[in-house]
Amino acid sequence: MTDLAPLRRALLSVSDKTGLIELGKALSERGVELLSTGGTAKALREAGLEVRDVADVTGFPEMMDGRVKTLHPMVHGGLLALRDNDDHVAAMDAHGIGAIDLLVVNLYPFEETVAKGADYDTCIENIDIGGPAMIRAAAKNHSFVSVVVDVEDYAPLLAELDANDGKTTYAFRQSLAQTAYARTGAYDAAVSGWMAGAINVEAPRRRAVAGTLAQTLRYGENPHQRAAFYIEGSSRPGVATATQLQGKELSYNNINDTDAAFELVSEFTPGAGAACAIIKHANPCGVARGETLKDAYMRAFDCDRTSAFGGIIALNQPLDGATAEEISQIFTEVVIAPGADGDARRIFEAKKNLRLLTTEGLADPRDAAMMLKQVSGGYLIQDKDSGHIDLSDLKVVTKRAPTDQEMVDMLFAWKVAKHVKSNAIVYVKDGATVGVGAGQMSRVDSCRIAARKAQDMAEVLGLPVPLTQGSVVASDAFFPFADGLLTAAEAGASAVIQPGGSMRDDDVISAADEAGLAMVLTGMRHFRH
């Protein structure tokens, strides 16, 4: 192995032909012989470039609808031969195998085919075989061979050749090889993951996950932690697919909190009215519906103005100027919405550090996405919590049935509680949260904290009674004892929605009856850790 390896002969076989002609011309001008296959060779010839078909090199035509074309010793020998090994050189001479110094391959568009909803057989036909085999061969022999699998690396390759008189450095080839193996690994992960779903294997013996680097972050949760943001290629609206219209680079915590905010606001369909969610440290500090987007924001803001400072705001409708004007009155880290009109964008231009993201749609809260959590030595995988209840799913268990308005508010509170860290307690009144208790080790403490926050905000707003007076309360899991329920009643709640399922459900129901509360059970919990 030598540091500088000359580039005399290249094999190009690409599915994505972006930049192909420019690369082919640049290589040809540098005296590189071009080998190619099928559509790639045709495109190069039509551009006036001299190119030799791989079929001429192997002595075999492409066959079986193109399934067999590069799986041949004349190709793999040219990629794998060690140029400084006498036996390898002798074998090349004996069999007329020419060295291939550069491989440019991007794979059949399997991921794109799956994303389009293609049927099983079409997806199978879009699994590349020869491409990954060549990539792995070239990457293994990076002591002598350069392998390019991404269009983004065309320009760096040419710059490398110019800087080294038509040669590549070992460090550059190492970097290309690492990228190549990551690409084939991601490709195989996509295929195996799709197939597990296609044949209904819930827990395959081996599961591979992969992502593409979207952003190297300044740091993680804290400045001493390194971090990066990877995306999986999904078209699902959210922080990973959003367009950032303005503001400084997103941080690790920004991305995490923005995801939490957008997933929550996506629970509320735009057709049913405007909705706003304000998030702080991955927990909602205010969620509301409103007649207008501005009204929804102001009602969410009035749940906990202190926590909203420096928070993340998610909207279920395109941001307008009136709402942007109100948001701009306090410091906000990120605003994410399906869109933003010209007035809103002009208003936010004065807030240089505020990040504005648009998604062109809401996420589907009922989709079947998978969630992954790292633990020491492994990771946990589960379905995304897409659990959903309707009015007909609720079971009234108290002597007093909820009013229509209480029912509406309880369903609203239940949607919010799903996105609050356990133990979660959410007080709601007239389509707006008025108190949120999150992440406490004791459910009764969550009840107390949420009620205290509501009392504090009532004082800020100059109201004579706590905001929880006449509210409903949602609990993400059952009340193990009546104490949490009674704390909510003391705060002024009149109705309760909770999963039920405790050994002491009868005691809790009796306590609700004695307090004059209405209570419904969902039969579904929403733990969120």
ABEGO torsion letter per residue (X at the ends): XBABBBBABBBBBBABABGAAAAAAAAAAAGBBBBBBEAAAAAAAAAGBBBBBAAAAAGBBBBGGGABAABBAAAAAAAABBAABAAAAAAAAAAGBBBBABBBBBBBBAAAAAAAGBBAAAAAAABBAAAAAAAAAAAAAAAABBBBABAAAAAAAAAAAAAAGGBBBAAAAAAAAAAAAAAAAAAAAAAAAAAAAAAGBABBABBBBBBBBABBBABBABAABBBBBBBAGBABBEAAABBBABEBBBBAAAAAAAAAAAAAAAABBAAAEBBBBBBBGGBBABBBBBABAAAAAAAAAAABAAAABGBBBBBABBBBAAAAAAAAABBBABBBBABBBAAAAAAAAABAABBBBBAGEBBBAABABBBBBBBBGEBBBBBBBABBBBAAABBBABABBBBAAAAAAAAAAAAAAAABBOBBBBBBBGGBBABBBBGBABAAAAAAAAAAAAAAAAAAAGBABBAABGBBBBBABBBABAAAAAAAAAAGBABBBBAEGBAAAAAAAAAAAAAGBBBBBAGBBBBBX
